[in-house]
Amino acid sequence: MPTTLAFRFPLGRYHANPWDRAVNEGVSEWPPSPWRILRALVATWYTRWPELPEPELDALLDVLADPPTYRTPGAGTGHTRHYLPDLEHCKAENGHTDLTLDPFLTLGKHAELRVRWDADLDAAQRSALGKLAELIPYLGRSESVCYVKLLGSDQDDEPDATWWRPVQVAGDNEMRVRLLAPARPFNRSVLEATTTSVRKGKRTLPPGTQWVTYAAGGHSSERQAGRGHERRAAPVPCRPTALRFTVIGRAPVSMTNGVLVADEAHHVVARLLGRAGVSDARRREIMGTGGARTGHAHAHWIPVGGEESDASVRHLVVFVQNGQPKSQRSFPLGSSQESAVATTGTRCGDSQSSSYCSRPPASCGTWRPN
């Protein structure tokens, strides 16, 4: 009988940095690598159930050392930014801080990540794995609080093409990812290697490990989160409803004059649309000619201030009620020397999505008022 573990993340977040990626790349390891999952079992044995005889643990890990398959629930990406003091930082001074990203994935609190091994455990091994799984406090970083349970045969699903599975060569239309896994012959010491010891050994990988290529067809990340839960809606294209520009210049613009910034941006865009050969009907739709007759679906230009103590315009938000499809998302500001450009963020506001896009339009940026 196959062996399947189901992971849930009750806080709705999963933090885990891949072995070969810097934290400031903003990448999360998904699905969790076989190496990470087995290390979690070993760490739980050390800290929460050291009474389990060592030979029994080693035998269990050896059975689970072959790469499993995964069924992943829907997940979104995000990150927070932290400015950490360096060695030259003083409390009474600004500066000397280093930007560090904290990337994470967001998941439904009841969504299940399923990890399935084609391994037939005996009764004692299933009992040991079930208890170890229930004792795992988190997977990845400590913020990734999780609940784990061993599924029975009546709860298990047969993998289909949307599951992540190890492959030699992925198909043209398949998603693929590279995950770290223990190699054969297996030894528990592989899972106990620290980052420091690997670096001291001048290695790029922990000894006794290997890269395994995984592939999945279809929309594996949008699969049903788990039996008994609603199916996730089919993915829809993200249509950003807002672009946020950072406003910079030789002198700050007071918020009381913020409407002048919005008006100037409005005029700049109108000129650039004309030069770009945009049809008159499309230009009227963007610029709001006709106003109420179009239901105010045109672009709105909104100046935004900084902190409470800062009374100057720091951002310009361009809001479009119905969003912009990808083909029309490139903003024209910046194709002229009158302004420089790319956004600090975009906001998706369609009926199916309310998450921030991970990649804002490449043509947007900082806007410099004349």
N, C-alpha and C positions, 0 to 999 in steps of 0.2 A: 504494500500500500504506500503511495507517495506521502511525503511529509511536507506539510504546508504551515507556515507561520503567517498570522495576520497582524499587521502593525496599524495602530491608530494613533494620531497625534492630537490629543484633546485641546491643546492650546492653538491648534491651527497653523503651526509653523514647524519647518524642518530646516535646521542649520547643519551643513556638512560641507567642508571644503575638500575637493578632490585632491588626491595625493600629488599630482604633477602640476597643480595650478596655484598661482599666488592668490592670496585672499583678496587683493585689490583688483583682480580680474572680474570679481563679482559673479563667479560661477558656483553653482551648488551641485554636488554629486547626486545624480538621480538617474536611475534608481540607486539605492545604497549598494555599494560594492560588496561582493561576497566576503572579502577581507574584513570590511567594517562590521558586518553582521556577526561573523565568527569572533572577532575581537570583543564585541559587546557581550557575547556569551562567556568568554574567558574572564573579562573584567567583572561580570556579575558573579561568577564562581569565586573569584578572589575576595570580593567585598561583601557578598550577601549569602553565599552558601558554600563556605569552605569545607563543610562536613562531607560534601560529595566526594567519594574516593577518586583520587587522581586517575587511576587506570580507567575508571568508568567514563570520566570526562574525555580523556584522550581517545577512547574508542568511539565515543559519540561524535567528536569533532572530525575524526578520520572519515566517518561515513558521510558527513556533511561537507567535506572538503571539495567535492566536485561542484562546478558552477551550477547554481539553481536557475530557474526561470522566474519572471516577475510579471505581476499584473499591477500596473500603476494607476492610481486615481488621478483625476484632474488636478493640476497644480499650477499656480501662478508664481511669478518671480517678483522679488522686491529686495531692497537693501536699506540699511541706515548708514549714516556717515558719522564718524567719530574722529575728533582731532585730539590725538594723544600727545602729551608733552614729551619732547626729546631731552637729551642730556643737558642741553644748554638753556632749557626753559626755566624762567623764574616766575614765581607767583605774582609778582608785582608788575610784570611786563607782558605785553602781547607778543605773539609770534613764537617761533621755535616749537611748533607743533607739527605732527605728521598725520596726514589724512589716512584713515584706515576704514575700509568698507566692511560692513557686516551683511553679506548676502544671505538670503533665505528663500525658501519656497513656502507659499501659503496653500493649505489644503483644507477641505471640509473636516470639521471636528469628528464626524462619524465615518469619513471615507477610509477605506482599508487598502493598504499596500499588502499584497500577497506575495510571499516568497515560497517557491515550491521546489523541493528536491525529489528526484526520482530515486529515493532511498527508502528501503523497507526496514524500519526500526523494529526491534523486538519490544516487548512490553516494558521491560526495565528502562530501555533507552528512551521510549516515548514518555514515560513517566518523568525521567530526569530532564528531558528537553522541555516538557510542559512546565515544570516548576521553574527551571532557569528562565524560560521565556517570560513567565509572569513576574519574575523578579527584576527584569531589565528596567531601569528607571528612565533611560533616555537613549536615543540613537543619534550619533553624531555629537554635536555640542550639547552641553547640559541644558540649553534652552529647548532642545527638541524632546520634551517630555513625551513619552509614548506608553501605550498599553499594548502588550503583545500576548497572543494566545496561540496555542497549538490547535489546529482545526481537526475535527474528526472526518472520517471518510464521507459522511453524509453532508458535510459542509464544503467539501472540496469541489473545485471546478476543473474541468479538463482544459488545458491550455489551447488557445487557438492562435491565429496569425497575428493578433494584436498584442500578445504577450511578448515581453522581452526575453529572448533566448540566445544562448551562445552560438555563434556561427563562425565559419571560416571566411566566407565572403558574403556580404550583405547584398540583397537585391537592389536594383536601381531605384525602386519606389519605396524603399524601407528606410525608416529612421535607424540611426546607428549611434552607439556610444561605446567607449572603451572603459572597462572597469577592472580594478585590481582584485586578483584572486590568488589564493595559495596554490602552489604547484605540487605535483607529486614527485617523490614521496613526501607525504605530509608530516610535519613536526610542529607541535604546539609552540615551540620557541619562535616560529615565524610570526605568530600573532602577538608576541610579547615584545617585539622590537620597537624601540622608541625612535622618534625622529632624530634625536641627538646621536644615538648610536649608529644610525644609518649614515648620517653625514660624516661622522668621524671615520667610518669605514670607506668614505669617498665613493659611496654608491648612490645611484639615482633611484633605486627601488629597494625595498626591504629584501634581504636574502630569502630565497625560497618562495618568491612570489612571481606572478606573471600577469601580463595584460591579456584580458579576454574581450574580444569584440562581441557586442550584443546588438541585435537588430529586432525591430518590431514593425509590423505593417499596420496600415490603417491609422486610427487615432487611439493608440494605446492609452495616452494620458487622459482621454475623455471617456474611458470605459466606465461601466457602472461601478460606483464606489464600493459596493458590497451587497450581498444578498439581504433583502429586507429594507434597502434604502432606495430612494428615488433615483432614476437614471438622470444623468446630467444632460442638460440641453445640448443639442448639436452646436459645435463651435461656430461662431459668427465672426465675420471680419470686424476688426476694431476700427471704429469710425471716431477719431478724436473730435471732441467738441470744443476743446480749448487749447490754445498755444500760449505759453508764457514766455515773454522776452525779458531779459535783464536790460534795464535802461542805464546807460553810462554816458558821461560827457564831461567837458571841462568844468562845468558848474552844475550843481544839482538843481532840479526843477521842483519848486514847491508844490505840494499836493493841491493847494488852492488854484494852481495853474495846470493841474493835471489834464484838464480837458484840452489844453493846447497841445500837449504831447499826443493825445489820442487823435486830435484833428489833423496834426501834421502827418502822423502815420497813415491816416485815412487818405490824405492827398497823395502821399508818396506811392501808396499801393495803386491808387487810381491811375496815376501817370504810368507806372510800370505795366499795369494790365493793358493799357492802350498800346504801349511800345511792343508788348509781347504778342500782339495780334489776337487777343482774346475777343470773342464775339461780343457784340453789344448786349445781347440778351444775358450772357453769362456774367458780364461785368456788372450789369444792373442787379443781378441776383446776389453777387458778392457784396457790392457796395451799398445795397439797400434802397436803390431808387424805387420809389413806389411805397416804401415803408409798410404801413399797416395792410396794404392790399396784398402783400406777400406773407402776411402772418408773422412779420418780423423774423423771418428765417435767414436774414442776411447776417454778415459778420458784425459783431459788436466790439467796440474798442474801449477797454476798461483800464484806466491807470490804477496802480496799486502801490501803496506806501510801504515803508520799511517797518522797523520796530516802533513802539509807541513814542520813543524819544526822537525818532527820525521823521520829520514832517515833509520829506521829499519823495518824489516818485522814484521807486526802485524797480518796478516791473510794469509791463504792459501786457494785459491778457486780451487775446483775440478769441472771442467766444462765438461759436456757430451752433445754433440750437439743434440742428439735425445732423451735425457731424460732417466730416469730409471723408469721402472714400480715398483709398490709397493713391489713385491716379490723379487726384486733385489736391494732395496734401502738401506739396512743395510750395512754400510761401514765397511770393515774388520779392520781398524786401531784400536786398543783398545782391540782386543782379545789377545794381547800380551803385555808383560811388556815394549816392545820397545816404546810404545806410549800409551797415555791416550786419551779418545775420546768422542765426540758428537758435533754437529754443532751449530753455533750461528744462522744459518738461511739456508733456502732452497729456491730455485727460480724455479717456474714453467715456462716452456718456450715452451709448446706445442702450436699448431696453434690456440687453442681455449681459452687458459688461459695465463695470464701474472701476476697473483697475487701471493703473498708470501703464502706459506703453513702455516697454523696456528700451526701445530705440526711437527717439524723437526724429522728426524729419531732418535729413542731412543738410538741407538748404536753410535751416533756421538757426538763429544765434542771438547775438547781442545787438540791440538797436541803439543807434546813436542819434538823438534828436539834433536837428540843425541849430 
